[in-house]
Amino acid sequence: MSETLAPPASPPTDRPVRHLLRHLLAMAVAMVAGMLLLDPLWRAAGATLGFSGLLARPEVAALVMATDMSIGMALWMWHRGHPTRATAEMVAAMYLPYLLLFVPFLTGLLDGDGLLLGGHLLMVPAMVVVAVRHRHAHPVAPPRHPVVAALVARWPSGLALLMTLDNWFTPTVLPALSLLVLPLGFMVAGTVRRSWRDRGAVASQLAGLAGWGTLATLAVVADDGPARWLVAGGWLAHAAWDVVHHRRNRVAPRGYTEFCGVLDISVGLTMVIAILA
């Protein structure tokens, strides 16, 4: 009598773990984006309204930082369609570590640096607990107003404007070597996108590298006045480069070229303002 062999058991999948890790990574990126994008707004408001000293106090800085991280993370979770309860608990995980550490800070057992560092360290397990609690919840994107949907679709432009908001309050001229970042960014994007099978794309990017490299060299050796105009003009000229690549959808993704174009225009115009001022 022959025995029927049972099929071998399939190895346990790690997809739930990977999904949880991706979710936590996305939360961390959203938190960092919130801090980077909203911090210039706080500093500009503090300088305008006269409460910069208050923002410099460790306990206030901790709450401002938690607010910035919460806004960035909550917006991302809303965009991804996570439940409201999960979003509220994740926001609480941003504030709770700092609130717990306020007691030793106010009693003198902890200094300002310890408050900020300890809050960040305690925030990690708090986020993990919330993520594990809601790991089985399936995000469902809520219906959005057409205006909101249009803003979400134009997120690269919004991100570039937020990142350069501080430039409009404190215009400055970037160093000449900043011109090299412009073609190198496209070369990195082309490598990630595997665009180098197209010889035309390779030739165009090498030409761009040579062009902006020449501008950077001229700006380094030129006098201060012409050098500043070369840097500003190089950034503005790269915006046209972004538009061409955006229309052709070559080398770099459209999201990157849109972001880069708005960033280049904003940085270039603020440098012109700095030169004229």
Salt bridges, closest charged atoms under 4 A:
ASP14 OD1 - ARG18 NE 3.58
ASP39 OD2 - ARG43 NE 2.91
GLU59 OE2 - ARG57 NH2 2.51
GLU89 OE2 - ARG85 NE 3.30
GLU89 OE2 - ARG133 NH2 2.83
GLU89 OE1 - HIS134 NE2 2.82
ASP166 OD2 - ARG43 NH2 3.48
ASP198 OD2 - ARG250 NH2 2.98
ASP242 OD1 - HIS238 ND1 3.37
GLU258 OE2 - ARG154 NE 2.88
ASP264 OD2 - HIS238 ND1 2.70
